[in-house]
Structures are given as C-alpha cells and as structure tokens.
C-alpha cells in the first residue's frame, strides 16, 4: 500500500523527511540554504521545522517508533 493512503506510513515519511533535512542542513548548510522557495524550498522548510521544533520532533519520532514496534 502506498504511504499516501496509510496515515501511519504518511506520518513516518514526514518525520523521516524532517529529520533528514535537519541533519543534511547541519552537515552541509549551503546545500539546503541555496533554495528557499519553490519545490526545493520544501526541504529548507522541513530543515527549519527540524531545528526549531526538535524536542517535539524527537518526541514524535519516539512515539512513532514505539507504535511501529508494539502496535503494528
């Protein structure tokens, strides 16, 4: 089943995208900061969410991991 039709899979993909963008921006900031608008601006926005809301993103990652381990 596609991740677009399964809500739990969609949340997993979104969390992985946010965490990956924040990590890539911490390693290569110029790569993400180059494009702040358009389609590639989505990655910049995800990196900003990952940096500014990191405690909430981390809590969501832990909750998602526990739900995947014990309830799937």
HTML snippet that shows the backbone in 3Dmol.js (N, CA, C, O; Angstrom):
<script src="https://3Dmol.org/build/3Dmol-min.js"></script>
<div id="view" style="width:600px;height:400px;position:relative"></div>
<script>
const pdb = `
ATOM      1  N   UNK A   1       0.840  -1.170   0.000  1.00  0.00           N
ATOM      2  CA  UNK A   1       0.000   0.000   0.000  1.00  0.00           C
ATOM      3  C   UNK A   1       0.894   1.245   0.000  1.00  0.00           C
ATOM      4  O   UNK A   1       1.955   1.253   0.624  1.00  0.00           O
ATOM      5  N   UNK A   2       0.472   2.262  -0.682  1.00  0.00           N
ATOM      6  CA  UNK A   2       1.221   3.500  -0.776  1.00  0.00           C
ATOM      7  C   UNK A   2       1.169   4.261   0.545  1.00  0.00           C
ATOM      8  O   UNK A   2       0.201   4.154   1.297  1.00  0.00           O
ATOM      9  N   UNK A   3       2.223   5.030   0.816  1.00  0.00           N
ATOM     10  CA  UNK A   3       2.272   5.807   2.051  1.00  0.00           C
ATOM     11  C   UNK A   3       1.255   6.942   2.045  1.00  0.00           C
ATOM     12  O   UNK A   3       0.950   7.500   3.099  1.00  0.00           O
ATOM     13  N   UNK A   4       0.730   7.288   0.885  1.00  0.00           N
ATOM     14  CA  UNK A   4      -0.254   8.362   0.820  1.00  0.00           C
ATOM     15  C   UNK A   4      -1.614   7.932   1.354  1.00  0.00           C
ATOM     16  O   UNK A   4      -2.395   8.767   1.810  1.00  0.00           O
ATOM     17  N   UNK A   5      -1.898   6.639   1.301  1.00  0.00           N
ATOM     18  CA  UNK A   5      -3.213   6.153   1.704  1.00  0.00           C
ATOM     19  C   UNK A   5      -3.232   5.568   3.109  1.00  0.00           C
ATOM     20  O   UNK A   5      -4.302   5.298   3.655  1.00  0.00           O
ATOM     21  N   UNK A   6      -2.078   5.375   3.688  1.00  0.00           N
ATOM     22  CA  UNK A   6      -1.976   4.845   5.041  1.00  0.00           C
ATOM     23  C   UNK A   6      -1.457   5.964   5.944  1.00  0.00           C
ATOM     24  O   UNK A   6      -0.338   6.439   5.748  1.00  0.00           O
ATOM     25  N   UNK A   7      -2.248   6.390   6.925  1.00  0.00           N
ATOM     26  CA  UNK A   7      -1.903   7.554   7.737  1.00  0.00           C
ATOM     27  C   UNK A   7      -0.626   7.342   8.537  1.00  0.00           C
ATOM     28  O   UNK A   7       0.186   8.260   8.653  1.00  0.00           O
ATOM     29  N   UNK A   8      -0.435   6.159   9.086  1.00  0.00           N
ATOM     30  CA  UNK A   8       0.760   5.888   9.881  1.00  0.00           C
ATOM     31  C   UNK A   8       2.004   5.934   9.009  1.00  0.00           C
ATOM     32  O   UNK A   8       3.040   6.445   9.435  1.00  0.00           O
ATOM     33  N   UNK A   9       1.917   5.412   7.808  1.00  0.00           N
ATOM     34  CA  UNK A   9       3.055   5.466   6.896  1.00  0.00           C
ATOM     35  C   UNK A   9       3.339   6.893   6.442  1.00  0.00           C
ATOM     36  O   UNK A   9       4.499   7.275   6.284  1.00  0.00           O
ATOM     37  N   UNK A  10       2.303   7.672   6.234  1.00  0.00           N
ATOM     38  CA  UNK A  10       2.480   9.070   5.859  1.00  0.00           C
ATOM     39  C   UNK A  10       3.189   9.842   6.959  1.00  0.00           C
ATOM     40  O   UNK A  10       4.082  10.641   6.676  1.00  0.00           O
ATOM     41  N   UNK A  11       2.805   9.618   8.210  1.00  0.00           N
ATOM     42  CA  UNK A  11       3.474  10.279   9.329  1.00  0.00           C
ATOM     43  C   UNK A  11       4.934   9.851   9.434  1.00  0.00           C
ATOM     44  O   UNK A  11       5.797  10.673   9.741  1.00  0.00           O
ATOM     45  N   UNK A  12       5.216   8.594   9.188  1.00  0.00           N
ATOM     46  CA  UNK A  12       6.587   8.108   9.216  1.00  0.00           C
ATOM     47  C   UNK A  12       7.421   8.786   8.139  1.00  0.00           C
ATOM     48  O   UNK A  12       8.551   9.198   8.401  1.00  0.00           O
ATOM     49  N   UNK A  13       6.884   8.906   6.947  1.00  0.00           N
ATOM     50  CA  UNK A  13       7.603   9.546   5.844  1.00  0.00           C
ATOM     51  C   UNK A  13       7.855  11.022   6.157  1.00  0.00           C
ATOM     52  O   UNK A  13       8.946  11.526   5.892  1.00  0.00           O
ATOM     53  N   UNK A  14       6.876  11.711   6.707  1.00  0.00           N
ATOM     54  CA  UNK A  14       7.037  13.127   7.037  1.00  0.00           C
ATOM     55  C   UNK A  14       8.090  13.309   8.128  1.00  0.00           C
ATOM     56  O   UNK A  14       8.928  14.205   8.031  1.00  0.00           O
ATOM     57  N   UNK A  15       8.057  12.481   9.152  1.00  0.00           N
ATOM     58  CA  UNK A  15       9.066  12.577  10.211  1.00  0.00           C
ATOM     59  C   UNK A  15      10.461  12.280   9.686  1.00  0.00           C
ATOM     60  O   UNK A  15      11.419  12.957  10.056  1.00  0.00           O
ATOM     61  N   UNK A  16      10.585  11.278   8.829  1.00  0.00           N
ATOM     62  CA  UNK A  16      11.894  10.975   8.250  1.00  0.00           C
ATOM     63  C   UNK A  16      12.387  12.114   7.371  1.00  0.00           C
ATOM     64  O   UNK A  16      13.581  12.411   7.361  1.00  0.00           O
ATOM     65  N   UNK A  17      11.486  12.756   6.632  1.00  0.00           N
ATOM     66  CA  UNK A  17      11.867  13.891   5.797  1.00  0.00           C
ATOM     67  C   UNK A  17      12.358  15.051   6.655  1.00  0.00           C
ATOM     68  O   UNK A  17      13.376  15.663   6.334  1.00  0.00           O
ATOM     69  N   UNK A  18      11.659  15.362   7.731  1.00  0.00           N
ATOM     70  CA  UNK A  18      12.063  16.459   8.616  1.00  0.00           C
ATOM     71  C   UNK A  18      13.419  16.160   9.250  1.00  0.00           C
ATOM     72  O   UNK A  18      14.295  17.025   9.271  1.00  0.00           O
ATOM     73  N   UNK A  19      13.598  14.965   9.759  1.00  0.00           N
ATOM     74  CA  UNK A  19      14.866  14.608  10.413  1.00  0.00           C
ATOM     75  C   UNK A  19      16.023  14.588   9.421  1.00  0.00           C
ATOM     76  O   UNK A  19      17.123  15.038   9.744  1.00  0.00           O
ATOM     77  N   UNK A  20      15.787  14.072   8.224  1.00  0.00           N
ATOM     78  CA  UNK A  20      16.840  14.013   7.218  1.00  0.00           C
ATOM     79  C   UNK A  20      17.242  15.400   6.755  1.00  0.00           C
ATOM     80  O   UNK A  20      18.432  15.677   6.601  1.00  0.00           O
ATOM     81  N   UNK A  21      16.277  16.275   6.531  1.00  0.00           N
ATOM     82  CA  UNK A  21      16.595  17.640   6.091  1.00  0.00           C
ATOM     83  C   UNK A  21      17.365  18.398   7.163  1.00  0.00           C
ATOM     84  O   UNK A  21      18.308  19.124   6.846  1.00  0.00           O
ATOM     85  N   UNK A  22      16.980  18.242   8.425  1.00  0.00           N
ATOM     86  CA  UNK A  22      17.693  18.914   9.510  1.00  0.00           C
ATOM     87  C   UNK A  22      19.122  18.387   9.628  1.00  0.00           C
ATOM     88  O   UNK A  22      20.046  19.157   9.892  1.00  0.00           O
ATOM     89  N   UNK A  23      19.307  17.088   9.436  1.00  0.00           N
ATOM     90  CA  UNK A  23      20.651  16.502   9.509  1.00  0.00           C
ATOM     91  C   UNK A  23      21.518  16.969   8.350  1.00  0.00           C
ATOM     92  O   UNK A  23      22.678  17.331   8.548  1.00  0.00           O
ATOM     93  N   UNK A  24      20.966  16.965   7.144  1.00  0.00           N
ATOM     94  CA  UNK A  24      21.737  17.403   5.973  1.00  0.00           C
ATOM     95  C   UNK A  24      22.102  18.877   6.113  1.00  0.00           C
ATOM     96  O   UNK A  24      23.205  19.276   5.741  1.00  0.00           O
ATOM     97  N   UNK A  25      21.194  19.688   6.642  1.00  0.00           N
ATOM     98  CA  UNK A  25      21.500  21.112   6.825  1.00  0.00           C
ATOM     99  C   UNK A  25      22.586  21.319   7.869  1.00  0.00           C
ATOM    100  O   UNK A  25      23.365  22.266   7.761  1.00  0.00           O
ATOM    101  N   UNK A  26      22.656  20.456   8.879  1.00  0.00           N
ATOM    102  CA  UNK A  26      23.717  20.604   9.875  1.00  0.00           C
ATOM    103  C   UNK A  26      25.081  20.228   9.313  1.00  0.00           C
ATOM    104  O   UNK A  26      26.100  20.764   9.748  1.00  0.00           O
ATOM    105  N   UNK A  27      25.110  19.315   8.353  1.00  0.00           N
ATOM    106  CA  UNK A  27      26.372  18.888   7.753  1.00  0.00           C
ATOM    107  C   UNK A  27      26.766  19.798   6.591  1.00  0.00           C
ATOM    108  O   UNK A  27      27.908  20.252   6.519  1.00  0.00           O
ATOM    109  N   UNK A  28      25.823  20.067   5.677  1.00  0.00           N
ATOM    110  CA  UNK A  28      26.061  20.894   4.501  1.00  0.00           C
ATOM    111  C   UNK A  28      25.041  22.037   4.452  1.00  0.00           C
ATOM    112  O   UNK A  28      24.055  21.939   3.721  1.00  0.00           O
ATOM    113  N   UNK A  29      25.254  23.113   5.209  1.00  0.00           N
ATOM    114  CA  UNK A  29      24.239  24.176   5.266  1.00  0.00           C
ATOM    115  C   UNK A  29      24.014  24.870   3.922  1.00  0.00           C
ATOM    116  O   UNK A  29      22.890  25.274   3.626  1.00  0.00           O
ATOM    117  N   UNK A  30      25.040  25.012   3.121  1.00  0.00           N
ATOM    118  CA  UNK A  30      24.874  25.725   1.848  1.00  0.00           C
ATOM    119  C   UNK A  30      24.023  24.931   0.858  1.00  0.00           C
ATOM    120  O   UNK A  30      23.403  25.513  -0.033  1.00  0.00           O
ATOM    121  N   UNK A  31      23.990  23.638   1.005  1.00  0.00           N
ATOM    122  CA  UNK A  31      23.200  22.799   0.104  1.00  0.00           C
ATOM    123  C   UNK A  31      21.707  23.048   0.276  1.00  0.00           C
ATOM    124  O   UNK A  31      20.970  23.095  -0.709  1.00  0.00           O
ATOM    125  N   UNK A  32      21.263  23.207   1.499  1.00  0.00           N
ATOM    126  CA  UNK A  32      19.841  23.407   1.783  1.00  0.00           C
ATOM    127  C   UNK A  32      19.461  24.887   1.706  1.00  0.00           C
ATOM    128  O   UNK A  32      18.360  25.224   1.271  1.00  0.00           O
ATOM    129  N   UNK A  33      20.363  25.762   2.124  1.00  0.00           N
ATOM    130  CA  UNK A  33      20.047  27.189   2.182  1.00  0.00           C
ATOM    131  C   UNK A  33      20.009  27.855   0.814  1.00  0.00           C
ATOM    132  O   UNK A  33      19.536  28.985   0.691  1.00  0.00           O
ATOM    133  N   UNK A  34      20.495  27.181  -0.204  1.00  0.00           N
ATOM    134  CA  UNK A  34      20.505  27.754  -1.545  1.00  0.00           C
ATOM    135  C   UNK A  34      19.109  27.992  -2.095  1.00  0.00           C
ATOM    136  O   UNK A  34      18.864  29.000  -2.758  1.00  0.00           O
ATOM    137  N   UNK A  35      18.202  27.079  -1.828  1.00  0.00           N
ATOM    138  CA  UNK A  35      16.846  27.138  -2.380  1.00  0.00           C
ATOM    139  C   UNK A  35      15.849  27.362  -1.241  1.00  0.00           C
ATOM    140  O   UNK A  35      15.566  26.452  -0.462  1.00  0.00           O
ATOM    141  N   UNK A  36      15.330  28.569  -1.158  1.00  0.00           N
ATOM    142  CA  UNK A  36      14.374  28.870  -0.095  1.00  0.00           C
ATOM    143  C   UNK A  36      12.959  29.047  -0.622  1.00  0.00           C
ATOM    144  O   UNK A  36      12.042  29.323   0.151  1.00  0.00           O
ATOM    145  N   UNK A  37      12.773  28.892  -1.918  1.00  0.00           N
ATOM    146  CA  UNK A  37      11.430  28.994  -2.487  1.00  0.00           C
ATOM    147  C   UNK A  37      11.277  27.929  -3.560  1.00  0.00           C
ATOM    148  O   UNK A  37      12.254  27.331  -4.012  1.00  0.00           O
ATOM    149  N   UNK A  38      10.041  27.708  -3.953  1.00  0.00           N
ATOM    150  CA  UNK A  38       9.767  26.687  -4.958  1.00  0.00           C
ATOM    151  C   UNK A  38       9.689  25.305  -4.343  1.00  0.00           C
ATOM    152  O   UNK A  38       9.513  25.151  -3.135  1.00  0.00           O
ATOM    153  N   UNK A  39       9.825  24.299  -5.201  1.00  0.00           N
ATOM    154  CA  UNK A  39       9.733  22.915  -4.735  1.00  0.00           C
ATOM    155  C   UNK A  39      10.869  22.566  -3.793  1.00  0.00           C
ATOM    156  O   UNK A  39      10.639  21.909  -2.778  1.00  0.00           O
ATOM    157  N   UNK A  40      12.099  22.990  -4.101  1.00  0.00           N
ATOM    158  CA  UNK A  40      13.232  22.675  -3.233  1.00  0.00           C
ATOM    159  C   UNK A  40      13.186  23.458  -1.924  1.00  0.00           C
ATOM    160  O   UNK A  40      13.892  23.115  -0.976  1.00  0.00           O
ATOM    161  N   UNK A  41      12.369  24.498  -1.861  1.00  0.00           N
ATOM    162  CA  UNK A  41      12.173  25.224  -0.618  1.00  0.00           C
ATOM    163  C   UNK A  41      11.478  24.390   0.444  1.00  0.00           C
ATOM    164  O   UNK A  41      11.561  24.690   1.634  1.00  0.00           O
ATOM    165  N   UNK A  42      10.796  23.345   0.009  1.00  0.00           N
ATOM    166  CA  UNK A  42      10.150  22.426   0.954  1.00  0.00           C
ATOM    167  C   UNK A  42      11.198  21.777   1.864  1.00  0.00           C
ATOM    168  O   UNK A  42      10.959  21.590   3.057  1.00  0.00           O
ATOM    169  N   UNK A  43      12.346  21.440   1.300  1.00  0.00           N
ATOM    170  CA  UNK A  43      13.403  20.821   2.103  1.00  0.00           C
ATOM    171  C   UNK A  43      13.978  21.822   3.106  1.00  0.00           C
ATOM    172  O   UNK A  43      14.320  21.451   4.229  1.00  0.00           O
ATOM    173  N   UNK A  44      14.085  23.092   2.699  1.00  0.00           N
ATOM    174  CA  UNK A  44      14.559  24.137   3.611  1.00  0.00           C
ATOM    175  C   UNK A  44      13.557  24.312   4.758  1.00  0.00           C
ATOM    176  O   UNK A  44      13.952  24.460   5.914  1.00  0.00           O
ATOM    177  N   UNK A  45      12.258  24.294   4.430  1.00  0.00           N
ATOM    178  CA  UNK A  45      11.222  24.443   5.456  1.00  0.00           C
ATOM    179  C   UNK A  45      11.222  23.252   6.411  1.00  0.00           C
ATOM    180  O   UNK A  45      11.042  23.422   7.617  1.00  0.00           O
ATOM    181  N   UNK A  46      11.420  22.070   5.885  1.00  0.00           N
ATOM    182  CA  UNK A  46      11.493  20.880   6.742  1.00  0.00           C
ATOM    183  C   UNK A  46      12.712  20.949   7.661  1.00  0.00           C
ATOM    184  O   UNK A  46      12.643  20.535   8.818  1.00  0.00           O
ATOM    185  N   UNK A  47      13.821  21.470   7.148  1.00  0.00           N
ATOM    186  CA  UNK A  47      15.016  21.624   7.980  1.00  0.00           C
ATOM    187  C   UNK A  47      14.780  22.632   9.087  1.00  0.00           C
ATOM    188  O   UNK A  47      15.243  22.434  10.210  1.00  0.00           O
ATOM    189  N   UNK A  48      14.066  23.710   8.790  1.00  0.00           N
ATOM    190  CA  UNK A  48      13.756  24.716   9.809  1.00  0.00           C
ATOM    191  C   UNK A  48      12.846  24.135  10.885  1.00  0.00           C
ATOM    192  O   UNK A  48      13.036  24.400  12.072  1.00  0.00           O
ATOM    193  N   UNK A  49      11.861  23.347  10.474  1.00  0.00           N
ATOM    194  CA  UNK A  49      10.975  22.698  11.446  1.00  0.00           C
ATOM    195  C   UNK A  49      11.777  21.759  12.326  1.00  0.00           C
ATOM    196  O   UNK A  49      11.579  21.721  13.540  1.00  0.00           O
ATOM    197  N   UNK A  50      12.680  21.001  11.723  1.00  0.00           N
ATOM    198  CA  UNK A  50      13.506  20.064  12.486  1.00  0.00           C
ATOM    199  C   UNK A  50      14.425  20.751  13.469  1.00  0.00           C
ATOM    200  O   UNK A  50      14.698  20.215  14.544  1.00  0.00           O
ATOM    201  N   UNK A  51      14.912  21.939  13.113  1.00  0.00           N
ATOM    202  CA  UNK A  51      15.805  22.665  14.016  1.00  0.00           C
ATOM    203  C   UNK A  51      15.042  23.355  15.140  1.00  0.00           C
ATOM    204  O   UNK A  51      15.445  23.277  16.300  1.00  0.00           O
ATOM    205  N   UNK A  52      13.965  24.017  14.812  1.00  0.00           N
ATOM    206  CA  UNK A  52      13.262  24.838  15.800  1.00  0.00           C
ATOM    207  C   UNK A  52      12.346  24.026  16.702  1.00  0.00           C
ATOM    208  O   UNK A  52      12.181  24.366  17.874  1.00  0.00           O
ATOM    209  N   UNK A  53      11.758  22.981  16.191  1.00  0.00           N
ATOM    210  CA  UNK A  53      10.831  22.162  16.965  1.00  0.00           C
ATOM    211  C   UNK A  53      11.442  20.813  17.316  1.00  0.00           C
ATOM    212  O   UNK A  53      10.726  19.814  17.388  1.00  0.00           O
ATOM    213  N   UNK A  54      12.749  20.767  17.535  1.00  0.00           N
ATOM    214  CA  UNK A  54      13.429  19.492  17.719  1.00  0.00           C
ATOM    215  C   UNK A  54      12.926  18.671  18.908  1.00  0.00           C
ATOM    216  O   UNK A  54      12.871  17.448  18.779  1.00  0.00           O
ATOM    217  N   UNK A  55      12.555  19.246  20.054  1.00  0.00           N
ATOM    218  CA  UNK A  55      12.021  18.389  21.119  1.00  0.00           C
ATOM    219  C   UNK A  55      10.705  17.722  20.724  1.00  0.00           C
ATOM    220  O   UNK A  55      10.463  16.563  21.061  1.00  0.00           O
ATOM    221  N   UNK A  56       9.859  18.458  20.009  1.00  0.00           N
ATOM    222  CA  UNK A  56       8.580  17.893  19.578  1.00  0.00           C
ATOM    223  C   UNK A  56       8.789  16.844  18.488  1.00  0.00           C
ATOM    224  O   UNK A  56       8.119  15.811  18.479  1.00  0.00           O
ATOM    225  N   UNK A  57       9.717  17.109  17.572  1.00  0.00           N
ATOM    226  CA  UNK A  57      10.015  16.143  16.513  1.00  0.00           C
ATOM    227  C   UNK A  57      10.614  14.878  17.123  1.00  0.00           C
ATOM    228  O   UNK A  57      10.273  13.768  16.714  1.00  0.00           O
ATOM    229  N   UNK A  58      11.506  15.044  18.101  1.00  0.00           N
ATOM    230  CA  UNK A  58      12.102  13.885  18.762  1.00  0.00           C
ATOM    231  C   UNK A  58      11.046  13.066  19.502  1.00  0.00           C
ATOM    232  O   UNK A  58      11.069  11.836  19.461  1.00  0.00           O
ATOM    233  N   UNK A  59      10.129  13.744  20.171  1.00  0.00           N
ATOM    234  CA  UNK A  59       9.055  13.029  20.872  1.00  0.00           C
ATOM    235  C   UNK A  59       8.168  12.282  19.883  1.00  0.00           C
ATOM    236  O   UNK A  59       7.758  11.151  20.146  1.00  0.00           O
ATOM    237  N   UNK A  60       7.873  12.905  18.754  1.00  0.00           N
ATOM    238  CA  UNK A  60       7.070  12.234  17.722  1.00  0.00           C
ATOM    239  C   UNK A  60       7.803  11.031  17.153  1.00  0.00           C
ATOM    240  O   UNK A  60       7.184  10.008  16.863  1.00  0.00           O
ATOM    241  N   UNK A  61       9.120  11.143  16.991  1.00  0.00           N
ATOM    242  CA  UNK A  61       9.898  10.005  16.490  1.00  0.00           C
ATOM    243  C   UNK A  61       9.878   8.835  17.476  1.00  0.00           C
ATOM    244  O   UNK A  61       9.763   7.678  17.070  1.00  0.00           O
ATOM    245  N   UNK A  62       9.989   9.141  18.767  1.00  0.00           N
ATOM    246  CA  UNK A  62       9.944   8.086  19.784  1.00  0.00           C
ATOM    247  C   UNK A  62       8.565   7.438  19.822  1.00  0.00           C
ATOM    248  O   UNK A  62       8.455   6.214  19.896  1.00  0.00           O
ATOM    249  N   UNK A  63       7.526   8.241  19.771  1.00  0.00           N
ATOM    250  CA  UNK A  63       6.167   7.698  19.775  1.00  0.00           C
ATOM    251  C   UNK A  63       5.920   6.848  18.530  1.00  0.00           C
ATOM    252  O   UNK A  63       5.316   5.778  18.613  1.00  0.00           O
ATOM    253  N   UNK A  64       6.390   7.328  17.376  1.00  0.00           N
ATOM    254  CA  UNK A  64       6.213   6.563  16.138  1.00  0.00           C
ATOM    255  C   UNK A  64       6.993   5.252  16.194  1.00  0.00           C
ATOM    256  O   UNK A  64       6.506   4.219  15.735  1.00  0.00           O
ATOM    257  N   UNK A  65       8.198   5.288  16.754  1.00  0.00           N
ATOM    258  CA  UNK A  65       8.988   4.058  16.862  1.00  0.00           C
ATOM    259  C   UNK A  65       8.305   3.048  17.776  1.00  0.00           C
ATOM    260  O   UNK A  65       8.248   1.858  17.467  1.00  0.00           O
ATOM    261  N   UNK A  66       7.787   3.529  18.903  1.00  0.00           N
ATOM    262  CA  UNK A  66       7.092   2.619  19.820  1.00  0.00           C
ATOM    263  C   UNK A  66       5.825   2.050  19.189  1.00  0.00           C
ATOM    264  O   UNK A  66       5.507   0.874  19.365  1.00  0.00           O
ATOM    265  N   UNK A  67       5.115   2.884  18.461  1.00  0.00           N
ATOM    266  CA  UNK A  67       3.897   2.381  17.824  1.00  0.00           C
ATOM    267  C   UNK A  67       4.219   1.373  16.726  1.00  0.00           C
ATOM    268  O   UNK A  67       3.472   0.414  16.530  1.00  0.00           O
ATOM    269  N   UNK A  68       5.311   1.575  16.018  1.00  0.00           N
ATOM    270  CA  UNK A  68       5.685   0.618  14.978  1.00  0.00           C
ATOM    271  C   UNK A  68       6.188  -0.688  15.582  1.00  0.00           C
ATOM    272  O   UNK A  68       5.983  -1.759  15.012  1.00  0.00           O
ATOM    273  N   UNK A  69       6.846  -0.598  16.733  1.00  0.00           N
ATOM    274  CA  UNK A  69       7.371  -1.813  17.368  1.00  0.00           C
ATOM    275  C   UNK A  69       6.280  -2.646  18.034  1.00  0.00           C
ATOM    276  O   UNK A  69       6.288  -3.874  17.937  1.00  0.00           O
ATOM    277  N   UNK A  70       5.351  -1.989  18.703  1.00  0.00           N
ATOM    278  CA  UNK A  70       4.417  -2.719  19.536  1.00  0.00           C
ATOM    279  C   UNK A  70       2.991  -2.840  18.996  1.00  0.00           C
ATOM    280  O   UNK A  70       2.256  -3.740  19.401  1.00  0.00           O
ATOM    281  N   UNK A  71       2.595  -1.950  18.090  1.00  0.00           N
ATOM    282  CA  UNK A  71       1.198  -1.979  17.648  1.00  0.00           C
ATOM    283  C   UNK A  71       1.014  -2.267  16.178  1.00  0.00           C
ATOM    284  O   UNK A  71      -0.114  -2.216  15.688  1.00  0.00           O
ATOM    285  N   UNK A  72       2.062  -2.564  15.464  1.00  0.00           N
ATOM    286  CA  UNK A  72       1.895  -2.881  14.027  1.00  0.00           C
ATOM    287  C   UNK A  72       1.962  -4.361  13.784  1.00  0.00           C
ATOM    288  O   UNK A  72       1.842  -4.806  12.642  1.00  0.00           O
TER     289      UNK A  72
END
`;
const viewer = $3Dmol.createViewer("view");
viewer.addModel(pdb, "pdb");
viewer.setStyle({}, {cartoon: {color: "spectrum"}});
viewer.zoomTo();
viewer.render();
</script>
